[in-house]
Amino acid sequence: MIEFTAAEIAALTGGVLTGTDPTGPAITVTSAATDSRECVPGSLFVAKPGEESDGHLFIASAFERGAVLALAQRAVAGPDGPFPAVIVPDAVLAMGQLAAEAVRRLRAHGDITVIGITGSAGKTTTKDLLAGILAADAPTVAPRGSYNGEVGVPLTVFEAGWDTRYLVIEMGATKPGHIAYLASLVQPDVGVVLGVGSAHAGEFGGVENIARAKGELFEALGPSGTAIINADDERVLAMQERTRATTVFFTSSEDFSATGHVVRARNSTTTPEGNPSFTLVFPDGSEHDVVSPLLGLHHTANLLAAATAAYEVGCPPELIVAGLRSQAAASRWRMERTERADGVTVINDAYNANPESMRAALRTLAELGRGRRRTWAVLGEMLELGDRSIEEHDLLGRVVVRLNISKLVCVGPNTRALYNGAVLEGSWGSEAVHVDDVEAAERLLSAEVEPGDLVLFKSSNGAGLRFLGDRIAQAVPAAAPSTDQPHRSHEAGASGKAQQP
């Protein structure tokens, strides 16, 4: 984080500076955190109210760990009077004001490119891919895990220093206006929209409102900016009319044509191990064969998006291709594959879910099985679908049967429609099972999963199946030596708390 004095923070946020000695040395912060456990000497602790707790309760703990200033909504007494703080009406909005000033100063100091990424699915994977490519070229800052909301974006900005060349920002939203707000903080030079799906349609009031919200990123770009458009998504393609920026496209279609730059994937398929494979064609005419360590054909769009963004900011094609070929999943619970000692394969993709990503994961499971291995789909609820929830869960159950997946386990009271859809489509006997909770699912899987089985866990974050997937992946088979450890082929780093879809 670039340095700010307490007086500067008060002036920028319109806050009141309290608990400081006006005759003493100026307080300077060099990092920021919203979790007191992450504070280090020189930290600014943002005491924001939370859903489950109140950051003001942890101000003392933050100062014990080295915080020198709090950004808070009320003063908190310490052993010698109030802790040094800037008191503001809304700590989260004040974070945004501070982040906006940080970006302004970074731009004034030197050459920094800000890249914003949004979409209904694939944001975190694309962000990780792009950050990996750019980091090989120059100092790069990107979000931890899925830090993509009104708290996560400022925290990402605060990680940037004077030497940062690329700042990658993931942007999520729960209602119209959120992405416009986030874009106003960072003023992106490049915007990437991956796709428009039906996730959180209930919150937005329909898919068309989701499209309007995602397109706010393109509207925020200036005439000198670059809008990177998924030409394979009709709703994203239509967004080209909403931007003043130069439009650049990525596609897996041979039939798409446009004026300007187009990045293509030709002969897109998967390897027998489920890894995306295609020929990457850049606007300069160069062609490169790519086999990615990621799992599932649906990642081709994410790979293309990252390649296009990197190309447009000036990375050499050879550097881009090397990054695509080498990078596995960097964030947890995104098609994370674990091979157990007894030959059971666990695919844990239970971080987010919507009808589109559910179908993509199920297709990958079916392709990996291909009649050679028994396949399990352990599915939880897709949240926030609104009035379409029952219909979408019913349709998903039918998809499971049509893909010839061997076993379906529907977890939780709100997956009854999923189970019913499978039964009505022709899943009889023990092929489809409904269980009330995660504990019942764990008992079932522990008793019935056999060596060689493929087991997919997929649900929205709130359903909690990602933790069940971890436990099943780490289970030590009875026949295996107790010292054996499972191998996670798509090992991931720290997840960070998700912010917005």
Residue pairs with C-beta under 8 A, 6 or more apart in sequence:
1 29
1 30
1 31
1 32
1 102
1 158
1 159
1 160
1 161
2 102
2 105
2 106
2 160
2 161
2 162
3 28
3 29
3 30
4 12
4 28
4 29
4 44
4 98
4 101
4 102
5 26
5 27
5 28
5 29
6 17
6 20
6 26
6 27
6 28
6 29
6 69
6 84
6 86
7 17
7 26
9 15
9 29
9 44
9 69
9 71
9 86
9 98
10 16
10 17
10 86
12 97
12 98
12 101
13 71
13 86
13 88
13 94
13 97
13 98
14 88
15 71
15 86
15 87
15 88
15 94
16 86
16 87
16 88
17 84
17 85
17 86
17 87
18 75
18 82
18 84
18 85
18 86
18 87
19 75
19 78
19 81
19 82
19 83
19 84
19 85
20 27
20 84
27 68
27 69
27 84
28 42
28 68
29 42
29 43
29 44
29 68
29 69
30 42
30 43
31 39
31 40
31 42
31 43
31 44
31 158
32 43
32 44
32 45
32 46
32 95
32 98
32 154
32 155
32 158
33 39
33 43
33 44
33 45
33 46
33 62
33 67
33 155
34 45
34 46
34 48
34 55
34 151
34 155
36 45
36 55
36 58
36 59
36 61
36 62
36 65
36 67
37 61
37 65
39 45
39 62
39 63
39 65
39 66
39 67
40 65
40 66
41 66
41 68
42 66
42 68
43 62
43 65
43 66
43 67
43 68
44 67
44 68
44 69
44 70
44 71
45 55
45 58
45 59
45 62
45 63
45 67
45 69
45 70
45 71
46 55
46 70
46 71
46 72
46 91
46 92
46 94
46 95
47 54
47 55
47 56
47 58
47 59
47 62
47 70
47 71
47 72
47 73
47 76
47 85
47 91
48 55
48 73
48 91
48 92
48 95
48 151
49 55
49 56
49 73
49 91
55 72
55 91
56 72
56 73
56 74
56 76
59 67
59 70
59 72
59 76
59 78
59 83
59 85
60 76
60 78
60 83
62 70
63 70
63 78
63 83
68 84
69 84
69 85
69 86
70 76
70 83
70 84
70 85
70 86
71 85
71 86
71 88
71 91
71 94
71 95
71 98
72 85
72 86
72 87
72 88
72 91
73 87
73 88
73 89
73 90
73 91
74 87
75 82
75 83
75 85
75 87
76 82
76 83
76 85
77 83
86 94
88 94
92 150
92 151
95 150
95 151
95 154
95 155
96 150
96 153
96 154
96 181
96 185
98 154
98 158
99 153
99 154
99 157
99 158
99 185
99 186
100 184
100 185
100 186
102 157
102 158
102 160
103 114
103 157
103 160
103 167
103 185
103 186
103 187
106 112
106 160
106 162
106 164
106 167
107 187
109 162
110 162
111 165
112 160
112 164
112 165
112 166
112 167
113 165
113 166
113 167
113 189
113 190
113 313
114 167
114 169
114 186
114 187
114 188
114 189
114 190
115 130
115 166
115 167
115 168
115 169
115 188
115 189
115 190
115 191
115 192
115 309
115 313
116 169
116 170
116 171
116 182
116 183
116 186
116 188
116 190
116 191
116 192
116 217
116 220
117 123
117 126
117 127
117 130
117 168
117 169
117 170
117 171
117 191
117 192
117 194
117 305
117 309
118 170
118 171
118 172
118 173
118 179
118 191
118 192
118 193
118 194
118 214
118 217
119 126
119 192
119 193
119 194
119 195
119 196
119 214
119 230
119 236
120 194
120 195
120 196
120 197
120 198
120 199
120 200
120 210
120 214
120 354
120 356
120 501
121 194
121 195
121 197
121 199
121 352
121 354
121 356
121 357
122 194
122 195
122 298
122 299
122 301
122 302
122 305
123 146
123 148
123 170
123 171
123 172
123 194
124 143
124 145
124 146
124 148
124 170
124 331
124 334
125 294
125 299
125 302
125 329
125 331
125 334
126 192
126 194
126 302
126 305
126 306
127 142
127 143
127 168
127 170
128 142
128 327
128 329
128 330
128 331
129 302
129 303
129 306
129 323
129 324
129 327
130 142
130 168
130 305
130 306
130 309
130 310
131 140
131 142
131 166
131 168
132 323
132 326
132 327
132 330
133 306
133 307
133 310
133 315
133 319
133 320
133 323
133 324
133 327
134 140
134 165
134 166
134 168
134 310
134 313
134 315
135 166
136 319
136 322
136 323
137 165
137 166
137 315
137 319
138 165
138 166
139 161
139 163
139 164
139 165
139 166
140 164
140 165
140 166
140 167
140 168
141 156
141 159
141 160
141 161
141 164
141 166
141 167
141 168
142 156
142 167
142 168
142 170
143 152
143 153
143 155
143 156
143 168
143 169
143 170
143 496
144 155
144 156
144 494
144 495
144 496
145 331
145 332
145 494
145 495
145 496
145 497
145 498
146 152
146 170
146 172
146 331
146 351
146 495
146 496
146 497
146 498
146 499
147 153
147 155
147 156
147 170
147 496
147 497
147 499
148 169
148 170
148 171
148 172
148 498
148 499
148 500
149 172
149 178
149 182
149 499
149 500
150 178
150 181
150 182
150 499
150 500
151 499
152 170
152 496
152 497
152 499
152 500
153 169
153 170
153 171
153 182
153 185
153 186
153 499
154 185
156 167
156 168
156 169
156 170
157 167
157 169
157 185
157 186
160 167
166 313
167 186
169 182
169 186
169 188
171 178
171 179
171 182
171 183
171 217
171 500
172 178
172 179
172 499
172 500
172 501
173 179
173 182
173 213
173 214
173 500
173 501
174 200
174 203
174 204
174 500
174 501
175 203
175 204
175 213
176 204
176 209
176 212
176 213
176 216
177 213
177 216
178 213
178 500
179 213
179 214
179 216
179 217
179 220
180 216
180 219
180 220
183 191
183 216
183 217
183 220
184 220
187 220
188 217
188 220
188 221
188 225
189 221
189 224
189 225
189 226
190 221
190 225
190 226
190 227
190 228
190 309
190 312
190 313
191 217
191 218
191 220
191 221
191 225
191 226
191 227
191 228
191 243
191 245
192 217
192 228
192 305
192 308
192 309
193 214
193 215
193 217
193 218
193 227
193 228
193 229
193 230
193 236
193 239
194 230
194 233
194 236
194 301
194 302
194 305
195 230
195 233
195 235
195 236
195 301
195 356
196 207
196 210
196 211
196 214
196 233
196 235
196 236
197 207
197 210
197 354
197 355
197 356
197 357
198 207
198 210
198 354
198 355
198 356
198 385
198 388
198 392
199 210
199 352
199 353
199 354
199 355
199 356
199 357
199 382
199 384
199 385
199 501
200 210
200 354
200 384
200 385
200 501
201 207
201 210
201 384
201 385
201 386
201 388
202 384
202 385
202 386
202 387
202 388
202 389
203 384
203 386
204 210
204 213
205 386
207 235
211 235
211 236
211 238
211 239
214 236
214 239
215 239
215 242
218 227
218 239
218 240
218 242
218 243
218 245
219 242
219 243
221 227
221 243
221 244
221 245
222 244
222 245
223 244
223 245
224 245
225 243
225 244
225 245
225 246
226 245
226 246
226 247
226 248
226 312
227 239
227 240
227 243
227 245
227 246
227 247
227 248
228 248
228 249
228 250
228 305
228 308
228 309
228 312
229 236
229 237
229 239
229 240
229 247
229 248
229 249
229 250
230 236
230 237
230 249
230 250
230 251
230 301
230 305
231 237
231 249
231 250
231 251
231 253
231 256
231 258
231 262
232 251
232 252
232 253
232 256
232 301
237 249
240 247
246 260
247 258
247 260
248 260
248 261
248 262
248 263
248 308
248 312
249 256
249 258
249 260
249 261
249 262
249 263
249 308
250 262
250 263
250 264
250 265
250 301
250 304
250 305
250 307
250 308
251 262
251 263
251 264
251 265
251 304
252 264
252 265
252 268
252 278
252 300
252 301
252 304
253 264
254 264
254 266
256 262
261 283
261 308
261 311
261 312
262 283
263 280
263 281
263 282
263 283
263 304
263 307
263 308
263 311
264 280
264 281
264 304
265 278
265 279
265 280
265 281
265 290
265 300
265 303
265 304
266 278
266 279
266 281
266 287
267 277
267 278
267 279
268 276
268 277
268 278
268 297
268 300
269 276
269 277
269 278
269 297
270 276
270 277
270 296
270 297
270 364
270 367
271 277
271 291
273 368
274 295
274 296
274 364
274 367
274 368
275 291
275 292
275 293
275 294
275 295
276 290
276 291
276 292
276 294
276 296
276 297
276 299
276 300
276 303
277 289
277 290
277 291
277 292
278 289
278 290
278 300
278 303
279 287
279 288
279 289
279 290
280 287
280 288
280 289
280 290
280 304
280 307
280 321
280 324
281 287
282 288
282 307
282 311
282 317
283 311
284 317
286 317
288 317
288 321
290 303
290 321
290 324
290 325
291 325
292 299
292 303
292 324
292 325
292 327
293 325
293 326
293 327
293 328
293 489
293 490
294 302
294 303
294 327
294 328
294 329
294 335
294 490
295 329
295 335
295 337
295 347
295 364
295 490
296 335
296 360
296 361
296 363
296 364
297 360
297 363
297 364
297 367
298 357
298 360
298 361
298 363
298 364
299 335
303 324
306 320
306 323
306 324
307 320
307 321
307 324
310 319
310 320
310 323
311 317
311 320
328 489
328 490
328 491
329 335
329 336
329 490
329 491
329 492
330 492
330 493
331 351
331 492
331 493
331 495
331 496
332 351
332 466
332 492
332 493
332 494
332 495
333 348
333 349
333 350
333 351
333 466
333 469
333 492
333 495
334 349
334 351
334 490
334 492
335 347
335 348
335 349
335 361
335 364
335 490
336 347
336 348
336 349
336 469
336 488
336 490
336 491
336 492
337 345
337 346
337 347
337 348
337 488
337 489
337 490
338 345
338 346
338 347
338 348
338 473
338 474
338 486
338 487
338 488
338 489
339 345
339 486
339 487
339 489
340 346
340 473
340 475
340 477
340 486
341 476
341 477
341 480
341 481
341 484
341 485
341 486
342 451
342 477
342 479
342 480
343 451
343 452
344 449
344 450
344 451
344 452
344 453
344 454
344 455
344 477
345 368
345 373
345 453
345 454
345 455
346 455
346 457
346 469
346 472
346 473
347 361
347 364
347 365
347 454
347 455
347 456
347 457
348 457
348 466
348 469
348 470
348 473
349 357
349 361
349 456
349 457
349 458
350 380
350 457
350 458
350 459
350 461
350 463
350 465
350 466
350 468
350 469
351 461
351 466
351 495
351 498
352 460
352 461
352 498
352 501
353 380
353 382
353 383
353 458
353 459
353 460
353 463
354 382
354 385
355 382
355 385
355 392
355 395
355 396
357 458
358 379
358 382
358 396
358 399
358 458
359 396
359 399
361 456
361 458
362 377
362 396
362 399
362 400
362 403
362 405
362 456
362 458
363 403
364 456
365 375
365 377
365 403
365 405
365 454
365 456
366 375
366 403
366 404
366 405
368 375
368 454
369 375
369 405
369 406
369 454
371 404
373 452
373 453
373 454
374 406
374 407
374 450
374 452
374 453
374 454
375 405
375 406
375 407
375 453
375 454
375 455
375 456
376 405
376 406
376 407
376 408
376 409
376 445
376 449
376 453
376 454
376 455
376 456
377 400
377 405
377 407
377 408
377 409
377 456
377 458
378 409
378 411
378 441
378 445
378 455
378 456
378 457
378 458
378 465
378 468
378 469
379 396
379 400
379 408
379 409
379 410
379 411
379 415
379 418
379 458
379 459
379 465
380 411
380 412
380 415
380 458
380 459
380 460
380 463
380 464
380 465
381 393
381 412
381 414
381 415
381 459
381 460
381 462
381 463
382 389
382 392
382 393
382 396
382 459
382 460
383 460
383 461
383 462
383 463
384 460
384 501
385 392
389 414
389 417
390 417
391 417
393 414
393 415
393 417
393 418
393 421
394 417
394 418
394 420
394 421
394 424
395 421
396 418
396 421
397 408
397 410
397 417
397 418
397 419
397 420
397 421
397 422
397 423
397 424
397 425
397 427
397 432
398 421
398 422
398 424
398 425
400 408
400 422
400 427
400 432
401 408
401 422
401 425
401 426
401 427
401 432
402 425
406 431
407 430
407 431
407 432
407 433
407 448
408 418
408 419
408 422
408 427
408 431
408 432
408 433
409 433
409 435
409 441
409 444
409 445
410 416
410 418
410 419
410 422
410 432
410 433
410 434
410 435
411 435
411 437
411 438
411 440
411 441
411 459
411 463
411 465
411 468
412 436
412 437
412 438
412 463
413 436
415 434
416 434
419 432
419 433
419 434
422 431
422 432
423 432
433 444
435 441
435 444
438 464
438 465
438 467
438 468
441 465
441 468
442 468
442 471
442 472
445 455
445 472
446 472
446 475
449 455
449 472
451 477
455 472
457 465
457 466
457 468
457 469
457 472
458 465
459 465
459 466
461 498
473 486
473 488
474 486
476 482
476 484
